[in-house]
Amino acid sequence: SFPELFEKKNYELRIAGGAVRDLLSGMTPQDIDFATTATPAEMKEMFTSAGVRLINNKGEKHGTITARLHEQNFEITTLRIDVVTDGRHAEVEFTTDWEKDAERRDLTVNSMFLGLDGMLYDFFNGYEDLKNNKIRFVGKASERIQEDYLRILRYFRFYGRIAEKPGDHEPSTLQAIKENAKGLAGISGERIWMELKKILLGNHVNHLVRLMYELDIAQYIGLPLAGNLEEFARVTKNIQNLCPKPMTVLTSLFKVKDDVTNLDLRLKISKEEKNLGLFLVKHRQELTKAMGPEPLRPYQDFVMDSREANTNSKICELLKYQGEEHLLTEMQQWTAPSFPVSGHDLRKMGVSSGKEIGTALQQLRDEWKKSGYHMDKEELLSCLKKL
């Protein structure tokens, strides 16, 4: 196993960052990152002579080597100090001082190391903060933020994951965020969107988005200046247990379709996300359930009339947005029936011209729709004789 290789050479190796946080919270980490006192060159030499496969990725100048072992990738990063930071990326130099490495990490809960013997190395009270559900920057908030402005959104994301209740922030942290909000203007849309999507699916999302407006962040990350916070509060309640897409949650802030376009310009969202946003803005008010015995009919009719492939999934997102939990379950179990009559059937009945066939098919389709898509081929064809 690779820990033995490090041990043989007297290099120290520990689990780092997010994996430690997850393990201490009793969660299974998604991936385990390691930190070590060995430099990239020393690791390369050690792994190569032991016949371990290295995966070539661009991490090396930041000190990261990726080793492939037992069908798994392991990322091992040399301890480092940030020498120059410009708010987006850092130039680093290597160190053997664990505390110096912990010092340049963003939040206390992400700055711990775990020895392979189970020993916890925690220089900034991260474990205490984790147990108390506190999210704090390592050291001075403004310094951490100025090293990489995206950390403002990371603060929000981990708040939504770890904090127990909304509103539990240190005033000085909020002050630092407000003073540095403008820095987010220089961060790429893709990086912002990745964080924002996680915030939208986490806890306390209504509180956190409200905070983005109060702290003057919204305008720098593509959100509309006059976001509809009332609608946002209502919809975030609606979708609580319905697993919406991030875009479904976010669209409740938007008043007009330009809000979606502007978000796309800033964040370069996917085509599918953009179309979902536009769809919800357009249909959230008029497309609602029918009174009477068939509340789902308007949605089913919409799917049946639609010429697009993924209308069904958009309708499901609309139902989540509207908080229609029961209808959503029904919709997810419904499959669109296929129209039972073809032009071939009509030819057999002696309708010959293409134009007439087209008209007849349309009339039959309307009858079929009126019947709630229940009429079968026989019924429809006998209906044609009447027409």
C-alpha positions as CSV (number, residue, x, y, z in Angstrom):
1,S,0.0,0.0,0.0
2,F,1.3,3.5,-0.7
3,P,1.4,4.7,2.9
4,E,4.2,2.2,3.5
5,L,6.2,3.8,0.7
6,F,6.0,7.1,2.5
7,E,6.8,5.6,5.8
8,K,9.9,3.9,4.4
9,K,11.3,7.2,3.2
10,N,10.3,9.0,6.4
11,Y,7.9,11.3,4.6
12,E,4.8,12.2,6.6
13,L,1.4,11.5,5.0
14,R,-2.0,12.6,6.4
15,I,-5.6,12.8,5.1
16,A,-6.4,16.5,4.5
17,G,-9.3,19.0,4.3
18,G,-12.8,18.0,3.3
19,A,-12.3,14.3,3.8
20,V,-11.4,14.9,7.5
21,R,-14.4,17.1,7.9
22,D,-16.7,14.4,6.5
23,L,-15.1,11.6,8.5
24,L,-15.5,13.6,11.7
25,S,-19.2,14.3,10.8
26,G,-19.8,10.6,10.4
27,M,-20.1,10.9,6.6
28,T,-18.4,8.8,3.9
29,P,-16.0,11.2,2.1
30,Q,-16.6,11.4,-1.7
31,D,-12.9,11.5,-2.3
32,I,-9.9,11.4,0.0
33,D,-7.1,13.8,-0.5
34,F,-3.7,13.4,1.2
35,A,-1.1,15.9,2.2
36,T,2.6,15.1,2.6
37,T,6.0,16.6,3.4
38,A,7.4,15.0,0.3
39,T,7.9,17.3,-2.7
40,P,6.3,16.4,-6.1
41,A,9.7,15.3,-7.4
42,E,10.4,13.1,-4.4
43,M,6.9,11.5,-4.8
44,K,7.4,10.9,-8.5
45,E,10.7,9.2,-8.0
46,M,9.3,7.1,-5.1
47,F,6.2,6.0,-7.0
48,T,8.0,5.3,-10.3
49,S,10.6,3.1,-8.7
50,A,7.8,1.2,-6.9
51,G,6.0,0.7,-10.2
52,V,2.9,2.8,-9.2
53,R,1.1,4.4,-12.1
54,L,1.0,8.2,-12.1
55,I,-1.8,10.0,-13.8
56,N,-0.6,13.1,-15.7
57,N,-2.7,16.1,-14.7
58,K,-2.0,19.7,-14.4
59,G,-1.8,19.7,-10.6
60,E,1.9,19.3,-10.4
61,K,3.0,23.0,-10.3
62,H,0.6,23.4,-7.4
63,G,2.2,20.4,-5.8
64,T,-0.4,17.7,-6.5
65,I,0.5,14.2,-7.7
66,T,-2.2,11.8,-8.7
67,A,-1.4,8.1,-8.2
68,R,-3.6,5.3,-9.6
69,L,-3.9,2.3,-7.2
70,H,-6.4,-0.5,-7.0
71,E,-8.7,1.2,-9.6
72,Q,-8.7,4.4,-7.6
73,N,-7.1,7.8,-8.0
74,F,-5.3,9.2,-5.0
75,E,-4.4,12.9,-4.9
76,I,-1.4,13.7,-2.8
77,T,-0.4,17.3,-2.4
78,T,2.8,18.7,-1.0
79,L,2.4,21.0,2.0
80,R,2.6,24.6,0.7
81,I,2.6,28.3,1.4
82,D,0.9,30.8,-0.8
83,V,3.5,33.3,-1.9
84,V,1.5,35.5,-4.2
85,T,-2.3,35.6,-4.5
86,D,-4.4,37.7,-6.9
87,G,-7.8,36.9,-5.7
88,R,-8.1,34.1,-8.2
89,H,-5.1,31.8,-8.1
90,A,-1.9,31.5,-6.0
91,E,1.7,30.9,-6.6
92,V,3.0,28.5,-4.0
93,E,6.2,27.3,-2.5
94,F,6.6,24.0,-0.7
95,T,7.1,23.6,3.1
96,T,7.3,20.8,5.7
97,D,5.3,22.8,8.2
98,W,1.8,21.4,8.7
99,E,0.5,24.5,10.5
100,K,1.6,26.8,7.7
101,D,-0.3,24.7,5.2
102,A,-3.4,24.7,7.4
103,E,-3.2,28.5,7.6
104,R,-3.8,29.0,3.9
105,R,-7.0,26.9,3.8
106,D,-10.3,28.7,3.7
107,L,-12.5,27.6,6.7
108,T,-11.6,26.1,10.0
109,V,-13.6,22.9,9.3
110,N,-11.6,22.4,6.2
111,S,-8.2,23.0,7.7
112,M,-7.7,19.8,9.7
113,F,-5.4,16.8,9.0
114,L,-5.9,13.2,10.1
115,G,-2.9,10.9,10.6
116,L,-3.3,7.4,9.3
117,D,-3.0,6.3,12.9
118,G,-6.1,8.3,13.8
119,M,-4.4,11.2,15.3
120,L,-6.1,14.6,14.6
121,Y,-4.0,17.7,13.8
122,D,-6.2,20.7,14.2
123,F,-4.5,24.1,14.5
124,F,-7.5,26.3,14.3
125,N,-10.2,24.7,16.4
126,G,-11.9,23.2,13.4
127,Y,-13.2,20.2,15.3
128,E,-14.7,22.4,17.9
129,D,-16.4,24.5,15.2
130,L,-17.7,21.4,13.5
131,K,-19.2,20.0,16.7
132,N,-20.8,23.4,17.3
133,N,-21.9,23.7,13.6
134,K,-19.9,27.0,13.2
135,I,-18.5,28.2,10.0
136,R,-15.5,30.4,10.4
137,F,-12.6,31.5,8.2
138,V,-9.1,30.5,9.2
139,G,-7.5,33.6,10.7
140,K,-8.7,36.9,9.4
141,A,-11.8,36.7,7.1
142,S,-10.7,39.5,4.8
143,E,-7.3,38.1,4.2
144,R,-8.7,34.6,3.3
145,I,-11.3,36.2,1.0
146,Q,-8.7,38.4,-0.8
147,E,-6.7,35.3,-1.6
148,D,-9.6,33.9,-3.6
149,Y,-12.9,35.8,-3.7
150,L,-14.8,32.6,-4.5
151,R,-14.3,31.8,-0.8
152,I,-17.3,34.1,-0.1
153,L,-19.5,31.6,-1.9
154,R,-17.7,28.7,-0.2
155,Y,-18.6,30.2,3.1
156,F,-22.3,30.3,2.1
157,R,-22.1,26.7,0.8
158,F,-20.6,25.2,3.9
159,Y,-23.0,27.3,6.0
160,G,-25.8,25.7,4.2
161,R,-24.3,22.3,4.9
162,I,-23.2,22.6,8.5
163,A,-24.9,25.4,10.3
164,E,-28.0,24.4,12.3
165,K,-30.0,27.6,11.9
166,P,-30.1,30.7,9.7
167,G,-28.6,33.9,11.0
168,D,-25.7,32.4,13.0
169,H,-22.8,34.5,11.6
170,E,-20.1,36.5,13.2
171,P,-20.8,40.2,12.4
172,S,-17.1,40.7,11.5
173,T,-17.3,37.9,8.9
174,L,-20.3,39.5,7.2
175,Q,-18.6,42.8,7.3
176,A,-15.5,41.3,5.5
177,I,-17.8,39.7,2.9
178,K,-19.6,42.9,2.2
179,E,-16.3,44.9,1.9
180,N,-14.9,42.3,-0.6
181,A,-18.1,41.5,-2.5
182,K,-16.8,43.4,-5.6
183,G,-14.0,40.9,-5.9
184,L,-16.4,38.3,-7.2
185,A,-16.7,40.4,-10.4
186,G,-13.3,39.0,-11.4
187,I,-14.1,35.3,-10.8
188,S,-15.1,33.2,-13.8
189,G,-18.8,32.4,-14.3
190,E,-18.2,28.6,-14.3
191,R,-16.6,28.6,-10.9
192,I,-19.4,30.8,-9.5
193,W,-22.1,28.6,-11.0
194,M,-20.6,25.5,-9.5
195,E,-20.7,27.0,-6.0
196,L,-24.1,28.6,-6.5
197,K,-25.7,25.4,-7.6
198,K,-24.6,23.7,-4.4
199,I,-25.9,26.6,-2.3
200,L,-29.3,26.3,-4.0
201,L,-29.6,22.7,-3.1
202,G,-28.4,23.1,0.5
203,N,-30.1,24.1,3.7
204,H,-31.0,27.7,4.7
205,V,-31.1,28.7,1.0
206,N,-33.7,31.4,1.5
207,H,-31.6,33.0,4.3
208,L,-28.4,32.8,2.3
209,V,-29.8,34.3,-0.9
210,R,-31.4,37.1,1.1
211,L,-27.9,37.7,2.6
212,M,-26.4,37.8,-0.9
213,Y,-28.6,40.8,-1.6
214,E,-28.0,42.4,1.8
215,L,-24.2,42.1,1.5
216,D,-24.3,43.4,-2.1
217,I,-23.0,40.2,-3.7
218,A,-26.0,39.5,-6.0
219,Q,-25.1,41.9,-8.8
220,Y,-21.6,40.5,-9.2
221,I,-22.8,36.9,-9.7
222,G,-25.4,37.5,-12.4
223,L,-28.5,37.8,-10.2
224,P,-31.1,40.5,-11.0
225,L,-30.8,43.7,-9.0
226,A,-34.4,43.6,-7.9
227,G,-34.7,39.9,-7.3
228,N,-38.2,38.7,-6.2
229,L,-37.3,37.7,-2.7
230,E,-41.0,37.1,-1.7
231,E,-41.5,34.5,-4.5
232,F,-38.1,33.0,-3.6
233,A,-39.2,32.5,0.0
234,R,-42.4,30.9,-1.1
235,V,-40.9,28.5,-3.6
236,T,-38.0,27.4,-1.3
237,K,-40.7,26.3,1.1
238,N,-42.6,24.5,-1.7
239,I,-39.7,22.5,-2.9
240,Q,-38.3,21.4,0.4
241,N,-38.4,17.7,-0.1
242,L,-38.9,17.5,-3.8
243,C,-35.3,17.4,-5.1
244,P,-35.6,20.2,-7.6
245,K,-32.9,21.2,-10.1
246,P,-30.8,24.2,-9.0
247,M,-32.3,26.3,-11.8
248,T,-35.9,25.6,-10.6
249,V,-35.0,27.1,-7.2
250,L,-33.2,30.1,-8.7
251,T,-35.9,31.0,-11.3
252,S,-38.2,32.0,-8.5
253,L,-36.0,35.1,-8.1
254,F,-36.6,36.1,-11.7
255,K,-39.4,38.4,-12.8
256,V,-38.8,38.4,-16.6
257,K,-37.0,36.3,-19.1
258,D,-34.2,38.8,-19.5
259,D,-33.2,37.8,-15.9
260,V,-32.5,34.3,-17.3
261,T,-30.5,35.7,-20.2
262,N,-28.4,37.9,-18.0
263,L,-27.6,35.0,-15.7
264,D,-26.5,33.0,-18.7
265,L,-24.3,35.9,-19.9
266,R,-22.5,36.0,-16.5
267,L,-22.4,32.3,-15.6
268,K,-22.5,30.5,-18.9
269,I,-25.1,28.0,-17.7
270,S,-25.9,25.0,-19.8
271,K,-28.4,25.2,-22.6
272,E,-30.7,22.8,-20.7
273,E,-30.6,25.0,-17.6
274,K,-31.3,28.1,-19.6
275,N,-34.3,26.5,-21.3
276,L,-35.7,25.3,-18.0
277,G,-35.4,28.9,-16.6
278,L,-37.2,30.4,-19.6
279,F,-39.8,27.7,-19.5
280,L,-40.6,28.3,-15.8
281,V,-40.7,32.1,-16.2
282,K,-43.1,31.7,-19.1
283,H,-45.5,29.1,-17.7
284,R,-45.4,29.2,-13.9
285,Q,-48.5,31.4,-13.6
286,E,-51.0,30.2,-16.3
287,L,-50.1,26.5,-16.4
288,T,-51.8,25.4,-13.2
289,K,-53.9,22.4,-12.1
290,A,-57.5,22.1,-13.3
291,M,-60.4,22.2,-10.9
292,G,-62.5,19.0,-10.8
293,P,-61.7,15.3,-11.1
294,E,-58.6,15.6,-13.4
295,P,-56.2,18.2,-11.9
296,L,-53.3,16.9,-14.0
297,R,-55.0,17.4,-17.3
298,P,-53.6,20.8,-18.2
299,Y,-50.0,19.5,-17.7
300,Q,-50.7,16.3,-19.7
301,D,-52.3,18.3,-22.5
302,F,-49.2,20.5,-22.5
303,V,-46.9,17.5,-22.9
304,M,-49.1,16.0,-25.6
305,D,-49.2,19.2,-27.6
306,S,-45.5,19.8,-27.2
307,R,-43.1,19.0,-30.0
308,E,-40.0,18.9,-27.8
309,A,-38.4,15.9,-26.3
310,N,-37.8,16.7,-22.6
311,T,-41.1,18.6,-21.9
312,N,-42.0,16.0,-19.4
313,S,-39.1,16.7,-17.1
314,K,-39.7,20.5,-17.4
315,I,-43.3,20.0,-16.3
316,C,-42.1,18.0,-13.3
317,E,-39.8,20.9,-12.3
318,L,-42.8,23.2,-12.7
319,L,-44.8,21.0,-10.3
320,K,-42.0,21.2,-7.8
321,Y,-41.9,25.0,-8.2
322,Q,-45.6,25.1,-7.5
323,G,-45.3,22.7,-4.5
324,E,-47.7,20.2,-6.1
325,E,-46.3,17.1,-4.4
326,H,-49.1,14.7,-5.2
327,L,-49.5,15.8,-8.8
328,L,-45.7,15.4,-9.2
329,T,-45.8,11.8,-8.1
330,E,-48.7,11.1,-10.5
331,M,-46.9,12.9,-13.3
332,Q,-43.7,10.9,-12.8
333,Q,-45.7,7.7,-13.2
334,W,-47.6,8.9,-16.3
335,T,-46.4,8.0,-19.8
336,A,-47.7,9.9,-22.7
337,P,-50.0,7.6,-24.7
338,S,-49.3,7.4,-28.4
339,F,-52.0,8.4,-31.0
340,P,-53.6,5.2,-32.2
341,V,-54.4,6.2,-35.8
342,S,-52.0,6.6,-38.7
343,G,-52.3,7.9,-42.3
344,H,-52.1,4.3,-43.4
345,D,-55.4,3.5,-41.6
346,L,-57.1,6.4,-43.4
347,R,-55.8,5.3,-46.8
348,K,-57.4,1.9,-46.1
349,M,-60.7,3.7,-45.5
350,G,-60.4,5.4,-48.8
351,V,-59.1,8.8,-47.9
352,S,-56.6,9.4,-50.6
353,S,-55.2,13.0,-50.9
354,G,-52.4,13.9,-48.6
355,K,-54.2,17.2,-47.7
356,E,-57.3,15.4,-46.6
357,I,-55.4,12.9,-44.6
358,G,-53.6,15.7,-42.7
359,T,-56.9,17.4,-41.9
360,A,-58.6,14.2,-40.8
361,L,-55.7,13.3,-38.6
362,Q,-55.8,16.7,-36.9
363,Q,-59.6,16.4,-36.3
364,L,-59.2,12.9,-34.9
365,R,-56.4,14.1,-32.7
366,D,-58.6,16.8,-31.3
367,E,-61.4,14.3,-30.5
368,W,-58.8,12.0,-28.9
369,K,-57.6,14.8,-26.7
370,K,-61.2,15.7,-25.7
371,S,-61.6,12.1,-24.6
372,G,-58.7,12.4,-22.3
373,Y,-56.6,10.3,-24.7
374,H,-58.9,7.3,-23.9
375,M,-60.5,6.6,-27.4
376,D,-58.9,3.7,-29.2
377,K,-58.4,3.2,-32.9
378,E,-61.9,1.7,-33.5
379,E,-63.7,4.5,-31.8
380,L,-61.7,7.1,-33.6
381,L,-62.2,5.6,-37.0
382,S,-66.0,5.3,-36.5
383,C,-65.9,8.9,-35.4
384,L,-64.3,9.8,-38.7
385,K,-67.3,8.3,-40.6
386,K,-69.5,10.8,-38.7
387,L,-67.2,13.7,-39.6
